[in-house]
Amino acid sequence: MDIQTPCQYPDTHSIFHLYPIQVTPTSAISQSAPYTALTDVGVKVSLHYIPVYLQPYYARLGFKLGYWPNADDYSKSSMSILGYASMNGAQQHQVLELIQSQCHVKVAQRVAGVGL
């Protein structure tokens, strides 16, 4: 399976306190496989994206699952790796290696301006 990572424009900087990754939507693997593999080795991962239209307020207005399929797909395939500002390059590389080894993935860096 492939995992997509966020793009970073060359003239910008982000600490990525939440580093969203996405299992390629066409992959046959669900988000639970990488989530379990990463949490088992101590990488802090969070599943937190719920499409806005499925929040209780909008559900009361009649919105139902399937109204926006792209948002639904993203919520079923994404997760965030929790980071912190003082995380150095070596630590970031260690997490990347854990992702690749534990999830048996090829990490595909998004090209700036392409992706979600």
N, C-alpha and C positions, 0 to 999 in steps of 0.2 A: 504494500500500500504506500501511497505517497502522502506526505504531510506538507501543506503549504504554510509558510510563515509570513508575517507582515512585511510589507515593503518599507524601506527607509530611503527617502530621497537623499541624495548626496549632500545637499546644502542644509539639511535639518538634523536635529538631534532629539532623541527620545530616550528616557530611562526605561520605558516599557515596564512599568510596575505591574501591569498585566500584559503578558505576551501571548496574544491569541494565536493558536495554531488550528488548522482545519484538516481533518482527514479528507483527502480528495473526494468530492461528492460522488464520483463514479466508482469509487472503491467499494468492494464487497464487504469490507471490514467496517464495523460500527465504531462509534467513538468510545465504546466501553473497553475495547481491547487496548488502545494506547493509554486510556485513563487508568485502567487497572495495572498495566505494566509499569507506568511511571510512579503511581502511588506506592506500589510494592517496593520500589527502590528508594523511596523517600523524596521524590520530586513532588512539590506541592502543585496540584492541579485543581482547577475549579471548573465546574459546569455551571454557568450562570446566565447564559443568553437565552432569554425567552422572547419570542417575537412580541413587539409592542401590542399588536392587535389581539394577542391572546391574554393580555393582562386583564384582571377582573373588570375594570371599568369598561373596556371595549367589549368584553364578552357579554356584559349586560346590555350592550347596544346591539347584540346579535352577531358579532363577528365569530366565526367558527374556524377550526383547524382546516387548512387547505385553501383559505382565502388568498394567501400569499405564499405559494409553494417555495419560492427561493428563500424566504425568511425561515420557513419550516425546515428546509434542507440544511440551512446554515446552523440552526439550533441543534439539529441532530448530528452534526459532524464537527462542531467546534468545541474548543475548551481553551482555558487560559492557564499558562504556566505562571505562577506567582514569582515575581522578581523583587529586587530592591535596589535602591540607588547606588549602594556601595559595592554591588556585585561587579567583580573585575572580569577581564577578558578570559582568564584561565577558568574561572568558575562558570562563565557562560559556555565555554567550550566543553566543559565537563558535563553540563546539562544536555547540550546538543549530542554528545557522544552517548549519554544514557538514553536519549530519545531514539537515536539510531540503533543502538544495540538491543535495547529492551523491546522496542516495537518493531524491529526488523524493517525499518523504513528507509526510503530515500527522501531526504528533506529537500524540497524544491523552494528556493528563494524566489519570492515574487519579484517581478521586474517593476520598478517604480512606475506608478500610474496604471498598472494592470492588477486585476484581482478584485477583491471585494470592495 
